[in-house]
């Protein structure tokens, strides 16, 4: 299974690019999206795509690491592991075996804002996987034996993913520095001290609280009839009672009043710099036009091989690497982040100066129409190609539904970008990219031997 990482599934421009890579069928399909709600509060989203006799089922729960607090971090990801350990009627791994025998594929992922489970099967097998997915919505068997085993697996996964990887560790500490008192301070996989002190009762309570039909969205895309899917959903998911779900208490991030810095020394050959700024997302913005302007700004810096960081810093051998990303769909306040590695013998202070030169240019002068046209052309291409995979279509709809954003957000993405002016890009650069609002993380070699570590023997979720 998958867990949120540096460029997790919330990061919209990376996500749109990922959608393009999911191509593989003939031209895009346009189909009406049908939405329903069961009596128990479960949301249903169905989009027909009849190009192939295949369907994808995804069940999205509105819970992730942003719902956790200190001492309980990582529980959403741990519960993802436990969801594959059987139910009252299915043995551990039996659901996976059923999907495999049907010729299908399955997986799951945990992010900061949601956790999702999916199967891709022949459309005729959709009722079967719906039956078993509905079963584990409320009936998984959380035994102490499986809990102890999976807690050890998660601890090893954390070591392999983060603690033995200096760049990942740097990013984790960078976010913990940028977000001081809000949930985004915590990593998706959880802090090691929390993982080691989870109890069986912690996981059982988390499951009971959040894995309920009124906290879930069923997304189905493929060779299906929406009304038939709705009837199947009533049969399988409609049997569950809703849960009384108290939302987490507000945890508003404190205003940043000066730059923040952190330094990490680790076994690495390459120094590295991260630099970030607090910015709004589509969920938090008071003015959505700022989000689209920030998306254009980010794409000007690092949209493709013709973007500024590549052409002016990497291709001209001023830096070894440089990139930027922006999560426009975070449930909470977001970050615009820049990442760079120096040339041999170059200091990270010099790297900072080169990146600041790029940001100051955005503040000092408007972008050209040619650059704006390049961003719009890319957005148009992504808008066309994102429908080429039923999995990508479903994933997009599930993400938007889980964040309670309009389901046509991406359909309108390109048109909203077309409304952005060079002056708006300059305005958001001046408003948000300020020296006193910057967070920096520096990674330096500590002189120890760099060793490669193997993935955990128990596998990863």
N, C-alpha and C positions, 0 to 999 in steps of 0.2 A: 504494500500500500504506500501511499505518498503522504508526506507531511510538508507543511509550508516551509520553504527555505528562503534564501536571500531574495530571489525574485519569485515570491510566492504567487498563488493563483489569483490574488487580489490585484495584482499590478497590471493595470489595464492595457497599456501599450504593449507590454510583453505578451499579454494574453491575446490581444488582437493578432499579433504576429504568429503566436502559436496556432491560432485558428487557421491562418493561411496555410501553415505546414500540414494541416490535417486534410489537405486536398487528396483526391483520389478517385472521385466519381466525375461524371460529366456534368456540365454546366449547373449553375445555381438554381435552386427551386424556390418559388414563392408560394407560400401556403398560409392560410388563415390560422391563427393561434386560437385554440379553444381553452377557456378556463372554467373551472368548476370549484365548488366547495362542498365537502361532505358535511353531514350533520355534526360530526365530531370536530369540525374546524380544520381538517386537513385540506390544503390547497392542491388543486390538480391543474397542470398545464400540459396541453397536448398539441403537437404540431405534426400533421401528416407529411410524409415524404415517401412517395411511392416508387422511387427510382430503383429500389432494390427490396427484396422481401425480408427485410431486417428491421428490428426495432431496438431501441435502447430505453431502458428504465433507469431513472436516477431518483433516489430519495435523498432530499436535502434537509438537514436539521439545522435550525438557527441556533447553533452553539459552536463555539471554537475557543481559542485561547483568550480572545478579548472578553470572554465571559468569566474568566477564572480570576482568582485573587491569590495573594501570597500564601504559601503553604499548600495550595491546591493546584498549582500550575501543571499543565500537561495532562490533566484528567481527560480532556476531550480526545486527545490523541490515544491515550491508554484505552479508552472505551472503544475506539475504533478497532484496536487489537482484539478486545474481548468479544466484539460482534461476530467474529469468525470462529468462536469456540463453542458453537452449538446452542440449541434451544431446548425447551422441555421435550420436544419431539424429534429433533435432529441431532445427530452426534457431531462432535467437533469436526469441521472440514466437510461435512456431508453436503451442505448447500453448495460449496465450491465444486464438489465432485459432480453434483447434479448439473450445474452450469456447464462444466467441461464436457459431460456426456451429451449434452444438447448441442455441442459444437459452438458454445458461446464463450464470451470473455467477461471477466468481472474485475473489479478493483474498488478502491475507496481512497479518500483523501481527507485530511484535516487541515484547515487553514485558521486564520485568526478569527474569521467571522462565521464560518459554517463548517459542517462535516457532511460528506456525501458518500453514498454507496451506489454502485451501478452495475448493470449487466447489459451486454449486447448479445442478442440471440436472434434466431429466426423468428419472424413475427408471430408464427403459430405457437411459439413457446412462451409468449409474454404472460399468459395467465399463470403458468407454472412458477416463473420467477417472481411474479407479484405475490403469489401465495406465500412463498418462503421469505421474501423480504418483509412482508407484513407480519409474519410470524416473529421475526427477530426484532421488530419494532418494540414489542412489549414482553417478549418471552425468552430472552436469552438466559442461558444457565451460567451465572457468574459464580463459579466455584473458587474456593480458596486455592486449590491446586493449580488451576489455570491462571489465577491472578498472580501467584508467586512466580510462575514460569514467565509470564508475559512482562511482569515488572522487570525482571532481569534482562529480558530481551530489549525492552525500551531503554534501560540503562546502557546496554552495550550499543544500541543504535545511536544514543546520544554521544557516546564516546567516539564512535566512528564518524558520525555526521559533523560533529561540532568540536569536541574537545581535542581530537587528534588532527583537526584541520584548521590551521591558523586563520585562514581567510574567513571561514565560517564563524570562528570564535570572535574575530574582530567585528564582524557584522552584528553578532548577538550583543556584544558590549556596546557597540555604536548605538543600536536602537535603545538599549537600556539607559544610555546617557541622554539621548534625544527625548525619550519619554520617561519622565521621572515618576509621576504619580498616577498615570492612567494605565489601562490594561495592556497597551501596546509595549509597555516596559518588558513584558514577559515573552520568552520564546515559545513557539507553538509546542515544541516537544517537552517543555517544562525545564525547570532548573534541577540539577542533579540531586540536590538535597531534598527537594520535594518528591522527586521520583522514588528515592530510597525510603521515604517515610509515608508513601501512600498506604492506605489500608483498604481491605476488601470493602469495608463499609463506605469509604469515600467513593469508590467506583459505582457501587450499587445505588447510592444516593444520587450521583450525577446522572446515571441512566434513568432512574425513576423520575427525576425532575425534568429532564430535557427531551428524552426520547418518547414523545407523545404525538399523536396525530395533529393536534392543534399547534404544534411547533415544527411541522414538517411540510414540505412541498414535494409532491410526486410530479416528475417531468417525464413525459414519454414522447419520443420523436421516432418516426419511421413509417413503415407500411401498415398503418393502423387507421381505424375509424374512431374519431374522438368520442362519439357517444358510446361505442362499445367499450373503450378504455374506461370511461366513467362508470359504466355498469360493473366492470371487473373491479375497479377501485372500491366501489361501494361494497361489493361482496367480500373482498379481502381486507381492505384497510378500514372499512366502515364499522367493523365489529369492535374496534377499540374505543374505549372511553377517553375523553379529553382529560388532560391534567391541569390542575390549578397551578399555573406557572407565574411566579413572581419574578419580574425582570430584575437584573442586577441594579444595585444602587448606582447613581451617576458617579462617574470618576473623571471629572474634567481635568485635562492637562493644565498644569500651571503655566502662566505666561513665561516665556524665556526672556531673561533680562541680562543678556551678555553671552558671549561665546562660551561653549563648553568643549572640553578636550579630554581625550583618554588615550593612553598609550599601552600597547600590548607588545611584549617581547616573547617570541616563540621560535620553535625549530622550523625555520623557513629560509629559503635562499633569497626571497624577493621582498623588499619593503612594499608597503601598500598604504594607500590613503583612502579614507571615506570622508565625505563632506555632505551635510544635509541641512535642509531648511523646512520648517513647518509650513504646510500649505493646506488649503481646504480640499475636500473631495466632493463628488456629486452628492453624497449623503449629508455632508456637513456645511456645504457652501451656502452662504446667504445670497450670493449672486453666481448662478451656474455659469455665466459667461466667463468668469475667472478660471473655472476648471478647464474649459475648452482652450482658453488662452495659454494656460500652463501646459496643457497637452501639446500644443503647437510649439511652445518654447522648448519642451523636452525633446521633441522630435527634431527641432532645429539643431540641438546639441548632438543627439545620438539616435537618429531615425533609421539611417542606413549608411552605406559606404560613402555617401556624398555629404553626410552630416559634418558639422564643424569639428567636433572632437576628433573624428577620424581624419578628415582631410587636413586640418591645420595643426594638429598635435601629434597624432600617431604617424601618419604618412610622411610628415616632415621630420620625423625622428626626434621630436622634442620630448615625447613620452613613449614608454614601452607599450602602454595600453591606457585607454580612457573610455568611460561610458557613463551614462546617466539613466535613471528611470524614475517614474512617477506613478504612484498608485492612485488613480482617479476614482476608484470605487470603494475605498475603505469605508467601513462603518463609522470610523472615528477620524480624527484629524490625520492627515497624511504627511508624507515627506517627499520632497524632491531631492534625490540623492545622486551624487557624483562619486565615481570610483576611478582610481588611477594608480598605475605602478610606474616607477621612475626608470630612466635609462641607467646603465651601469655607472655608479659613482655619483649619481644625481641625488640631491637631498629631497626629503619630502616637503621641506619648506619651499623649495624651488617648484615642486609639483603644485603646491597650493597656489603659488603666484601665477602659474600658467593657467590654472583653472579660473582663478579670479579675473584674469585678463579677459577670458571668454565671457564671464558673467557681466563684467563691467561694460563690455561692448554691447551686450543686449540692453543694458540700461541706458547707454549713452546714445544709441542710434536705433532707428527702426529697422526691422528685417526687410530684405528686399522682396519684391513681388515674386521673383523667381524662387526664392526659398519657400515662401508661403505656398506657391503653386506645387512645389515638390511634395510638401506635407499633404496637401489636399489630394494629389494624385495617389499617394500611398494609401490614404484613408479610403478613397474610392475603390482601389483594388482590394483592400481588405473587406470592404463592405460587400463586394461581389462574391469573393471566394469563401467567406466565413461559413456559408451554408453548404459547402461541399461535403461535409461530414455530419452524419446525424449525431454523433457523439459531441462534436463541437457545438452544434446547434443547441442540443440539450444542456450542455454545460453552461452556455451563455445564458439561457433562459433560467436555469436554476440559480445561477449567481445573482441575476437581477431580482428574481422573486425573493431570494433569501435576504437581500439587502433592502427589500421593499421599494425598489426603483421600478419605474414603468418598464414593461416588457418590450416596448419599442425603443428603449434608450439607444441600443446599438443601431437600429434601423435609422435613427435620426442623428447618429454620431457624425457622419460625414457632412450632413447638411448644417449641423451646428458648428462644425469646424470651419465651414465656408463663411460663416458670419464673423469669424475672428479677423480683426484688422491688425496690421503691424503696430499700430499705436496701442492696442490692447495688450499685445505681447510685451511691449516695452513697459507698460504700466504695471503688469504683474511682476515683472523682473524687478522693478524699482520698489514695489510694495513688499515683496517677500524675500528677495535675495539680499539680505542685509548682513553686514559683518557681525553685528551684535546678536543676530539670530542664528548664527551658524553653529553646527556641532561637528567636531572633527574626531576622527579616530586614526591613529598612526600604528602601523605594524612594523616592527623591526626584528631582524634576525637576532637570536640570543646566543648564537655560536654552537648550539647543540646539533648533533647529526640529524638530518631529516630522514624520517623513516616512514615507509608506506604501511598502512594497516589494512587488514582484510575486513570485509563486512562481517557482521555478527553471524556466528554459526547458525543461530536460530532463525535467521531471516529478518526482514524489516517490513514494517507496515507503514 
